[in-house]
Each structure stands twice: as C-alpha cells, then as structure tokens.
Amino acid sequence: MYEAAIVALAQLTTLQTFIALVAGVIVGLVVGILPGLGGTAGLALLLPIVFGMDPSSALAMMIGLLAVTTTSDTFPSVLMGIPGTSGSQATVLDGFPMTKKGEGTRALSIAFISSLFGGIFGAFVLSFAVVFATPIILQIGFGEQLMLVILALSMVGILTGANIWKGLAACSLGLLLGALGSAPLSGVQRAAFGTEYLLDPLPLVIIGLAMFATPEIVDLLRRQSTISETGRLERTGWAKGFRDWAKNWWLSLRCSMIGSLIGALPGLGGSVVDWIAYGHAVQTTKNRESYGTGDPRGVVAPESANNAKEGGALVPTLLLGIPGSGSMAILLGGLILIGIEPGKDMIDNNMDKVYLMIWSIAVANIVGAGICFFLAPQIARITTIKYTLIAPFMIGLIFFAAFQATRNWGDLIALLLLSVLGIYMKRFGWSRPALLIGFVLSTRVEASVYQTVTLYGITFIERPIVQVLIALTLLSIALAVFFKQKSSEPVSVDGPHSHLRLMPQWIFVSGVVALAIYVFQDSLKFNSLTGMYPLVASVSTLVFLAPVVLMMVFKRAPSDFFYDAELKSVPEGGRSAEFYIGMLVVMLLFSGLVGFVLGIATFIALFLYRAAHVLWWKAILGGVGFILFLGIISDQLTLRYPTGLLQDYLSLPWPLQ
C-alpha cells in the first residue's frame, strides 16, 4: 500500500497528469454550477476525450470532474435556491434562507469548507477500504438495502414541518409520484394519464426544480426585491463561515462518515445521502426549530456528506465492478475504455492506479474549493441585484435544465405542472423536502420489497446488519415523536368570510385527493407485481390526508392546519402567484410555436423591458446573450433544445435551431 501510494503521488505530480486533473476540475465546476447536469453529464462529455489518453491522465481527469461537481453545485443552491444537482437539494433548506438574510458569503464559506473536509475524508476512507471493505460490502444484500431505505424514510418525521400530518401526506405523495410511469420490475405502464411521456418514471431533476426552484423564484418576484433582504453582503462572511464549521466539526465528521457509508452502498447514491445527513443533524442537535430558517448546521451536514460519498461510491465500483450511481456507471465504462478492468485484478495488478484515484480525489477537492473561494465574492454579488433583472434568466436556466432530463417536450410540461404543486405546497405549509424524499426513495422501496421478500421471505430480519438498522429506525422514529417541534404560526380562519378564505386550500387538497384516487383505481387493473406498490402508495396518501380534511371541516380555532402564507402577509405591490404561473404557461405556448431558444429569448427580453423596466436595447441584448449561451452550451455538451412548429417549416441557423 505504501509503495503504491508513493508511486501514485509521483504520477499525479507530473505536469501532464496534473494539468489533466485541473482540466477535469474546471469542467466539473462548470457542470456543477449548471442545474440539472452534474457528474453524469460531465463524465459523458469526457469519455470521447479520454479515449486514447495516458491512463494516469485519463483517471486524474475523470476523478477530478467527479470530485468537485458537488462543490460548485453549492452556488445555485445557496445563492438562488435552485438545486445544482440532486446532492445539493438539502443545502437549499438553510443555505438559501441565509442568503436572504444577506449571509450568502457566510453560507458559501461553510459549504466549501464542509465540502473540502468531506472530500478529503472520502479519499481517506477509500485508501483503507480498498483493502478491508470487500467482506463488508459482500454482506450488504437486498434486506440491508431495504432497511436503509426504511431508515431514510423514518427521518421524514423530523423534516415534516410544524404539522406532522401534512408532512406524512407530503411524503406519501412523493411515493405516489414515484408510482407514475412503467413499473420497474414488470415494465408495464401504469397511471400514465394517456401520455407516452410517462413510459418512464418522472425524472428526479424535474421534481427537485419544481419543489425548490420555481416556488422560490415566484416568491422573490412577488416581493419585488433583491435575493438578499438586506440588499448587501456581509464583509466578514468568510471568517464567520469558517468559525461556524469549526464549531460544528464533529457534526461534519459524522456526516462525512454517513456520506462515505451511503456512497458505498450500490443503489442509494447521491440522491439520498444529503437528506439522510440533514435528518441526522436535525435529530442529534439542539435548537431544532432553527433548521430551515438559515441554520449553519443545515449547510454543514449535507455538504460534508455529499462530497464524502464520492470516495465511498468508488469502493464497490473499484473492488467489485458494481457502480453505485449513474456517474459511477459511466466511470466504470471509462475505466474499461482506457484498459483498466475493475475488480480483484485491479487491486492485485494496478494498485498504483487505485491510489492515483485516491490522491486525485483529495487534490481535486483542494483545487476545486480554492477556485470556488476565489470566484465566490463576485458571484455572490448577484444576490444584491434587484431580482426582476435575474429572474428571467433563472427561469430560462431551470427550463433548460429540465429539458435535459429526457429531452422531451413532456419535461417542460411536467416541470410546469409540478411547479404549480410546489408553489401551493409552499403557500399552505406542506413539507416539500418530505415529498422529495418520498419520491427519491420510491423506486428503491418498490424494488427492495420485492427483492427481499422473494429472496429471504420474513427471515431477512434475522440478519445481524438488518437488526442494527431496525434499531436505528426505531430510534429515529422515537426522536421524531418526542422532539417534534410545535407550530409557531397557527392561523385562524374564523370570521364571516372564512369559507372563502379556505377555498384555495380546499381546491389544493381536493386535487391531491383526486390524484390519489386515480392512482388507486388504476392499480386495481394490474397483478401484484405491478399494482401492489401504487396501491400501497395511494392508500397511504389517502390515510394521511384524512386527518387534514377532518380538521379543515370541524376545527376553526387557530391551527397550523389552516396555514396560508397569503393570510399571514401579502407582498405590497407584488402580483399574485397565479399571474406568474400564467406567465410561464404563455412562455411555453409561445415556445411551442417558435422553439425553445427563440421562445425563451423573447420571454427574457419582454420581461426585462416590462417588469424590470430596463431600456429596450438592453432588454434585447439580454435575450440575445441568452441565445448565445444556449448555442455555446449546445455545441460544447452536444445538447439539443425543443423545437416548435416554426422549425417544421423553416431551417433556422445556429444558434436558433
């Protein structure tokens, strides 16, 4: 091990290999900043480049990219409330509220230091795991994976907000959304609403953007202000961020351990690790009521975990040739492409390459964090700019990100419909994190139950690791029950027009009930292999909705069942949420006529001219600039954009294609 580590370090410090590493880091930072891309898209971009390269340089470039996408994705998550990748969704909960308070630099400082620590910890874990972890990984079967999923779901109880029934119903709704589309085991299409788009399940990136990006954009537009409520940035934010991390170093270490562990388990990956770490932080620390309002610990936990997971995810990829995520699957293909066969042969004959990857993780995290620290002061200044100048570009960016999910017009329509759901969940106090966790885990829940029951039956609970996970799950539930925060903002709807004030909530709840009933009826058409999961998900949703409906019918005293942000405060001078929803509908309809590129550019120009009141030539320049941005991204990442009716009759030049 020692000799292999020294040889690998010597290889990494050669000029050619180090330049390849830095190049990978730069590409990783770029794709991390752009919402919806992440490490999987970045690695796919690198595969043609690394073919024929020296193996050491190719490895350094690929690992450099992977190591830092979960560092730069912090920029959109913290500064704009838009999850950069699935691994930064939990960071939005406290990072974005800190930015609203004028503490964007402080939040970024915490995130980068936590990411740096987590990344180096992941490399440290990998350096020992390549020798000792194989027997442990081989013990993780379907039963253990099922209990890990149930453990993650048990943490929803602590993330449900002030009203636990709304939170549990939101989680079940997430499981319900996961039941739309083809069944993962039988391939039979179910609950498809008569559209071919749902031949596959809903993409995670669309759910994440709809729950966290669009609602925040609409809220900020309604307030007609800057992202930072103070309109300025703290000058001492970087130092405060370092002190915040130092104060919570033990939490950072624990969450790095969690990230490494979850990353090493095939099938879970980066889409859930930040939520598990966030739930662990809430359950094990004091002053839980401050989470979600701009608590530094809510940034430390997920950022430590999501960077540490990369080191853990390499363990099964290198030792067993089993990828733990989509990005690891592409990395596996890249290894084979450059002539390296993962598994026992790699450990026996290419240990220096293994340690080259370990050193690359550590050095890439240092280089990536350094670049982010250097760029952050200037990037953070966007939070002090009036949001009407930023919003149209953000809207264009999230619709661009959504379309890259499956490159189907259905992506844009699904984003719009789910964004409406997210906007009203935010308004009525329903837990959006709970829905997202339910959706993320839905596929694993369905697959793990069938696999576990088929292979083990009920005897899976006799396995030692399963018993440990059962104990941790019960402990998690107990913590959620005994330390549940109380509502601090009960709302009363008493008065002569109370029925009118409740009407929007009734419409919202009725829509959710109708969706659950539709999925329930649809599930009855199929056999148990296809219909059991949607049946259970729909029934669970209806069961948890029942107390909400009953309380809305019979209770009128101040209660969080009636929470409505519109009753609490209405932004002065701001338009309604329905106005902005209508604006998005018109934008998509126009894009359907002239194509996405022209449609978004026209929307940006008109928005800047009418809403932001900029000069007409500056508004046009903004639209043209976004067209050029889309064109360059299209060329460099081989992306394409949705076409409209116009493209059926005219051949448009670059970049209007």
N, C-alpha and C positions, 0 to 999 in steps of 0.2 A: 504493500500500500504506500509506504513512504517513498520508495523509489519511483513508483508510478506517478505519485503526486508531484515530485520534483521534475520529472521528465515533462509532465503536462504543463507545469508552470513555465518551463523553458520554451515549450512550443507556443504558448499563449503570448509570451513577451517578444516573439519575433515580430517585425514590422508588418509583414503581410497578414498574419493571423490577427494582430491587434487592430489593424485597420478594418478587417472583415468584421470583427466584433463591434467596433464603433458604428460601422455602417448598419449592422443589424439592429443596434440600439436605436439609431436615428429613425429607421423605418418603423421599429416597434413603437417609438414615441408618437410618430405621426398617426399610425393606425389606431393607437390607443386613444388619442385625442378625438378622432372622428367617431361619433357614436355609431354603434351597430357593426363595426368591422372587427376589431380585436385581433388576437393572436392567430386565429384560424385563417382569416382572410390574409393576414400578413405573411404567414408561412406559405400559403398557396401561391402568393406572389413571388416568394423567394425560390421555390422549387426549380423553376427553369434556370435561375441564376446559379444555384449551387451545383447543378449538374456539370460534371467535368472539373470542378474546383478541387484543390487540395483538400483531403478530408478534414484536416485540422482547421483550416479557414472556413470550410463549409459548416462544421459543427459550431464554431465560435459565432458565425453569423446567425444561424438559426436559434441558438440558445440566447444570444444577445437580444434578438427580437422578442422571444417568448418571455424573457425575464422582466421586461420593462413595460409591456402593454398595460399591466395592472398598476403601474406607477403613473403614467401620463393620463390614464382614463380618469384620474382624480380631477383634472382641470374642468371638464364639463360637468362632472358630478357635483363638485363643490361650488363652482362659480355660477353655474346656470341651472342646476337641479336636473340635468339630463344625464342619466347613467351612461358613462362612456362605454363600458362593457358590462356583461352580466355580473362580473365580480365586483363592481363598484356600486351596485344598486343600494346596498345598505348604507354606504357612505353618504348618500343623499340625505338621509333622515336627519342627521345632525350637522353635516358639513354645509349644506345649503342654508339652514337657519343661521349658522354662524356668519355666513356671507351677508345675509340680510341685515345682520347687526353691525356690519362694517368690519367683520373679523375674517375676511376672506384670506388674507395672508397668513393669519394665525392658523386657520383650518388647513391651508395648503402645507404649512410648515409641519404640523402634526402628521398629516398624511404622508409626506415624503420621508420623514424620519421613521415613521412606523413601517412604511414600505421597504425602506433600506434595511431596517432591522429584520423584518420578516424574510426578505430575500436572502440575506446572509445566513439567517438561521436555517432556511430551507436548504441552502448549499451545505451547511454543516451537517444537517440530518442526513442528506444524501450521501455524504462522504463516508458515513458509518453504515448506512442502510445497505449499500451495495454489497456488504459482506454479511450482515447479520439479519437482514429483513426477509429474505426469501421464505424461511419456515413460517414466519408470522403471516405473510401475505397469503400463503397457501391455506391458512386456517380460516380466511375470510371467505365464507360461502354465501349462498343466497339468503340463508337465515340471518346471518350477521348483517347483510346489506339491508334486509327488511327492517331489522330493529334500528339500524342507523337512520333510516328514513322516518320511522315512527318517533325516534328521539328528536329529530329535527322538527317534526310536526308538533310534538309536545311543547316546544318552545314558543309556538304561536300564542299560547295562553298569556305569555308575558308581553307580547307585542300587539295585543288586540286593541289597545287604546283604553278609553275610560269605560266603554260598555262592552263587557265580555261577550254578550250575545251577538251584538253586531260584528265583533271580531271573529267569532267562531263561524258565523254565517258567511263572512267575507272569505275565510279560509276555505270553507266548503264550496263557495262559488268559484274559487281558484281551481279546486279539484274538478269542479263541474266543467269549467272551460277546457281543462285538460282532456275531458271525455269527448270533445268535439273532434270530428275527423275520423280517420281509419283506426281501428283497434290495432295496437302494436303487435299482438300475438297472432291474430287471425287475418289481419289485413282487410277485414270487412269494413266498409264505410258506414258510419252511424252519425246521427244528429248533424247532418251536413247542410240543412236548410236549402236543399235543392241546388247547391252550388258545387262546381268542380274544385273550387279553391280549397275546400275542406277535405280533399282526398288525403291530405297530410294534416297533422295537428297544427294548431296556431303556433307561430314562431315565438320564442321567448323574447327576442329583441322587441317585438311589437307590443307585447304585454308590458314590458318594462318601460318603454317610451310612453305608452298610453297611461300608465298609472302614475308616473313621476314627472315626465317632461311636459306634456301638453297641459295638465292641470296647473302646473306652476307658471307656465307662460301666460295662460289666461288670467290667473290671479294677479300677476305682475302688470299685465296690460290694464287690468281694471283699476289698479292703484295708481296708474299714470305716474310712476316714479322711477328711480333707479333701483337696481337689484339690492344694493346696499341702502338700507333705510336711512342711514346717516349721511349718505352721499359722499363718503370718504373712506379711506383705508387707514388702519392703524399703522403707525410708523414702527412700532415695537412688536409687530405681529410675529416676526420670525423668532425672536428671542422668547416670546411667550409660548409659541408653539413647541419649542424645544423643552421649556420648563414643564409644559403640560405632558409631553411624552415622558420626561424623566420622572415626573410624579406618578405616572401610571405604567412604569416599565414592567412591573410584574404582570399586569393585565396584557401588555404587549407580548410578553414571553409566553403566557398561557395561550393566547390566541394564535401565536405563531406555531405552537405545538399542535393546536387544533387544525390549523391550515395544513401542516405537513401530514397529519394523520388522514384527514379527509381527502387530500390530494392523492394519497397513496392507494385509495380505495377505488377501483375501477367502477365507473357508472355514476358516481356522485359529481366529482369535478367542481369547477369553479362557479357553477351557477347556484350553489347552495352554501358554500363554505363561508361566505361573508355573513349570511344570515345566521348560521349556527354560531359563529363568533360573536355577532351582535347580541343574539339571545343569551349566550353565556355571560356577556358583560352585564346585561340588564339583571340577570338572575343573581349575580355574585357580587354586586357592588351596591353601595348605599345611594340614597337620594335618587331612586329610580324615576321619580316623576319628572326629572330634568331631561331624561332621554327624549329625543325627538324635538327638542326646543333649542338645540345648539350646544349640547354637552360634548366637550373634547373627547371623553371616553368613547362616545359613539363614532368617532373617527378613528381612534387608536385601534379599536378591536377589529373592524373589518379590513382596514388597510394592512395590519400586521398579518392577518390570516391569508388574504388573497395573494400576497407576494410569496409567502412561505409555501403555499400549495404547489408552486411550480417545482420546487425541489422534491416534494413528496410525490407529485404526479410522475416524475421521472423514474421512481423506484420500480413500479410494475412494468413501465414501458421498456426500461433497460434490462431488468432481470428476467422478466417473463415474456416480453414481447406483447404485453397486453396494454393497449392505450387506455388511459383513464378519462379522456375527454376528446373532443373533436380536434383540438390543436395537437394533442399528443398522437392522435391517429395520423395526422399529416406529418408530424415529426418522424414517426415510425417509417413512413414512406420515404422521407428524406434520407434517413439513415441507410435504408436499403439502396437508395439511389446512388449514394456515394460509396457503396460497397461494404457497409458495416451491418452485420447481422446481429440484432439484439438477442439476449438470452445468455445461456451459460457460456457459449463460445466467446461472447464479448467480454465477459468477466475474466475468462481464462487467458485470452489472447490479446485483448485490446483494453486492458485496464488503464493505460495512459490516456486513451480517448475518453474513458469514463471520467477520469479526474480532470481532463481538459474541459468537459462539460460542467463539472463542479466549479472549477475556477472561473469559468465563463459566467456562471450564474452570479457569483459573488462580485466579480469585477463589473459586469453589466449593470448590476443594481447600484453600484457606487457611481459609475459614469452616468447612468440614467437619472439618478437622484440629483447629481451635480448639475446636469443640464436643466432639469426642471427647476431647481433652485435659482439658476441663473435667469431663466425666462419668466419665472412666475411674477416678479414685481410688475413687469409690463403687461403681462396677460391679465393679471388681477385688476388692472385699471378699468377693464370693461364693466366692472360692477358699479362704477361711479358714473357711467354714461346713462342718460335717460333711456329707459327700456324700449320705448317705441322706436328707437334707432336700431336696436339689436334684434327685437322680436321677429321681424320678417325673415331675417337670415337664420334665426334659430328654428323657425317653423320650416323653412326650406331644408335645413340640415336634418331635422328629425324625419321628415318625409323621405328625404334621400336615404337615410339610414334604414327606414322601414322597408323601402323597396328592395334593398339588398338582401332581405331575408330569403325570399324565394324568387324575386324578380318577376312578380306577377302584379297586375293591377289590383288584385284582391288584397295585397299587402297594404296598399294605401287606404282602401275602403275599410279594412279591418282596423287599421290604426285610428281612423276617424270614429268608427262606432265604439271602439273600446276607450277612446279618449273621452267620449261623452260619458261613459260609465265612470271613468276615473275622475272627471270634473265633479260629478254629482256625489261620488263617494267622499271626495274631499269636502264638499259643501255640507253633507249630512253626517260627517263624523264616522264614516266607516273606514276600517283599517285597510289601507292599500298594501302595506307590507304583508299582512296576513293573506290577502288574495294572491300576491305574487309568490309567497312561499308555497301555498297550496298548489298553484299552477306548476311551479318548478318541480315539485315532488310528485306530481300526478302520474307521470309516466313510470317513475320508479315504484310508486305504490302499486300500480296495476301489475307491472311485470313481476315485482318481487313477491307479491302474494301468490300468484300462480306458480312461480318457480319454486318457492319454498314449500307450498302445500304439495306440489307434485313430487318433489324430491324427498322431503323429510316427513311430510304429514305433521301431526302435532308434536312429534318427538324433537322438533328443532329447538324447543325451549330447554332441552337437556344439555345443549352445547354450552360450554363454560363462558365463551365470549358473549353469547346471546343473553345469558343470565346477568352478566355485568351490565349490558346495555339496557336490559329490563329495569334493573335497579336504578340506573341513571335516568331513565324515562320517568319512573315513579317519583324520583327526587325532583325532576324538572316540573312535573305537574303539581307537586306539593308546594314548591316555591311560587308557582303561578297563582295558586289558590290562596296561600297565606300572606303573600306580599303584594297582592294586586292593588294597584293604585286606584284611588277613588276619583270620581269625576270632579273636576274643579270648575266646570262651566255648565251647570244644569240650566235648562231653558224651559220656560213656561210658555204655554200657548193658550192660557186662559184668556177669555175676552169675547166680545160679541162677534168677532170675525175669525175665531180660532179654526173653524173648518176650512176657511180659505188659506190660512197660514200653513195648515198641514197638507194642503192639496199637492204641492210639489213632492213631498215625501211619500205620499200615497202612490203617486204616479211612479216614482222610482222603485218603491218596494213591490208594487204590482208587476212591474217589468221583470224584476228578478224572480218573483214567484212564477210568472209565465214561462220564463226560460227553464226553470227547474222542472215544471210540469211537462214542458215539451220534451226535455231530455228523458224524463221518467217514462213517458208514453212511448218514446222511440226505443228505449232499452228493452221494452217488453217484446219487441219483434225478433230478438236475437236469442241464441243459445247462451249458456252460462259463460262460455269462453269470451264472447263478445259483449254480452249485455250486462254481466254482473257489476263491472266497475261503474258504468254510468248510472245503473240502478242505485247503487250504494251512495254515489256522489249526489245524485238528485234528492234522494230521501234525506240524507244528512243536511243538505241545504234547506229543505222544507222544515225539518225538525228545528233547526237553529233559528229560522225565520219566524217560527210560530210565536215565541215569547215577544219578539219585536212587534209583530202585528197585534197581539193581545194588549200589550202595554199602550200602543198607539190608540187602541179602541177604548180602553177602560180607564187609563190614567191621564190626568191633566195637571197634576202638581208639577213643580219644577223637576225636570228629569233629563238625563242625557239621552233618553230615547227620542226626544224631540229636538236634539241639537240641529241647528241650521245656522250656518255662518251668515246667511242673509238676514236673519233676525237679530244677530249679535251686532253686526256692523256692515253697512253698505258703503263701499268706496265713494267718496264725493267726486262728482264729475266723471266717473267711470261708467262705461257701458255695461250691459248685462252680459253674463256668460253666454246666454243664447245668441247674442249678437255675434260674438266671436266664433261660436260653433257654426252659425250661418255663413260667416266669412270663409271658414275652412271648406264648407260644402261648395260654395261658389268657386273657390280656388280649384278644387278637384274637378268640378264640372268643366271649367274652362280648360284645365289641363287635359281633360279627356278630348277636347276639340283640337287643341293646338300642340299637344305633347307636354310632357313634364317640364322640360327645360324652359321652353317659351312661357308655359303657364306659371311656373314659379317665379321666373324673372319679371313677368308682368305684374304679378301679385306684389313682389318686393318693391317695384318702382311705384305702384299706386299707393301702397301702404305708407311708404316713406313720404310721398307727396301729400296725401290726405290726412294721415294720422300723426306723422312725425313733423309735418309742416316744414320740410326741407325744400330748397329750391328745385324747380322741375329738372334742371340739368343734373343736379346731384342725385336726384331720385333715379333718373335713367342710368346714370353711371353706376349706382348701386346694383341695379338689375343686370347690367352688362357685366359687372365684376363677378356676380354670382354665376352667370353663364360661363365665363372663362374658367372659374373654379371648377364647375362641374365637368367642363371639357377636359381640363388637365387631369382631374381625378379619373375620368373615364379612360384616358389614354394610358396613364401610369398603372392603374389597377385593373384594367380590362373590364370595366363595369359598363353596363348599359342602363338606359332610363326608359320609362314607359312612354310609348308613342301614342299619339292621338289620331283623330280622323284625318287631320291635315297631312300626316305622313303617309296615309294611304294614297294620296293623290299627288303629292309633291316630294321630290328628293331634296332635302334640306342640307346645306353644307355644315361642316364641323364649325362650331360645337353645338349646333341646333338640332342634331339628329336625334 
